[in-house]
Amino acid sequence: MELLSICRQFQFGATPTEVKPLGEGFINDTFIVHTDGTDSYLLQRKNRKIFTDVPAMMNNIALVCDHIKAKVVAKGGDPMREALTVTPTVDGKLYYQDEEGEYWAACLFIKDSITYQAARTPELAFQGGKGIGLFQSMVADLKAPLADILPGFHNIRYRFKQWDEVLAKDPVGRKAAVATEIGWIESRREEMLKFWELVENGTIPTRVTHNDTKINNILFDQKGDVLCVIDLDTVLNSTCLNDFGDAIRSYTNTGLEDDPNLENVSMNMEIFEAYAKGYLSQTISFLTPTEIEYLAFSAKYITYEQVLRFLMDYIDGDNYYKVKDANHNLQRTLAQYQLLSSIEAQYAQMCEVVKKAAAAYR
């Protein structure tokens, strides 16, 4: 279907005049829609291969956005700039499904906002931590359960089940050549399962989490202050430690996720400290002592999980991640393991940083 025709399925409040692609679109296809009115909108074709229940996903997003907007209004802020605004269809739904079965959703484009692709300074890392912490603090009291739109996400017990099945099958005969790398995974299995047991038994509580905490999912105003967190497709109920750990994996890596030169890869402690301080500045009021205790560990956990997933996909014949060549997933494995090793080497210092920052904000 022609894009302008799809636009006319939404309550834009003005006539769409132009639709242009926006961003790189790793998961969804995103477009900016200009109208003959004062507002512009974002239009997305949702990836139904990854998000198999788009209606449930959109309901999650609406619940979270409505909750945040109420909080913004209560503190005298601007709910149209400090929260995403989902634009319904002409028949009042949160999504439109075209004749080909594709799902489309739209939201208001927040003008005069800034995004960053990487946190290259401690100052920006602090703001990134503040942004995710602010998001978590605003949804900390959201009691309505969210649909589990990504079953098994960051659940290491689920990942080990997949891992064991792939190792047993060894479908393309790669297992023997990566015995050392398999040993990396197995040597930490017990440690990771012990952590996840704390989530399963409720010692570490389940909350509303974002689950894609890259800095380019935070909007800033022209002064550099946080406006809001965007790209809420992955919101669900999990431990907020996953958000922290994934952010550290993303923010602090001095190299690339698939860096061919492993000497480039390490965890930047200065960036870690800045992010942790920004995050705790917003979350200290509701985090439990156990959650704070395991913040630094969450960076090990999430990075380990990514090592496992890259290696598992390599052994499985590269069926999940897009690859540039036959060794791409193995290179990703090596680079992420280098990052994990750096995190483990600095773990005691990371724990001390968290402890001091938490004490400073109490």
Secondary structure, DSSP 8 states (H G I E B T S, - for coil): --HHHHHTTB--SS-EEEEEE-S--SSSEEEEEEESSS-EEEEEEE-TTT-S-HHHHHHHHHHHHHHHHHHHHHTT--TTTSS--EE-BTTS-S-EE-TTS-EEEEEE--SS-B--S---SHHHHHHHHHHHHHHHHHHTT--S----SSTTTT-HHHHHHHHHHHHHH-TTS-GGGGHHHHHHHHHTHHHHHHHHHHHHTTSS--EEE-S---GGGEEE-TTS-EEEE---TT-EEE-HHHHHHHHHHHHSBSS-TT-S-GGG--B-HHHHHHHHHHHHHHHTTT--HHHHHTHHHHHHHHHHHHHHHHHHHHHTTS-SS--SSTTHHHHHHHHHHHHHHHHHHTHHHHHHHHHHHHHHH-
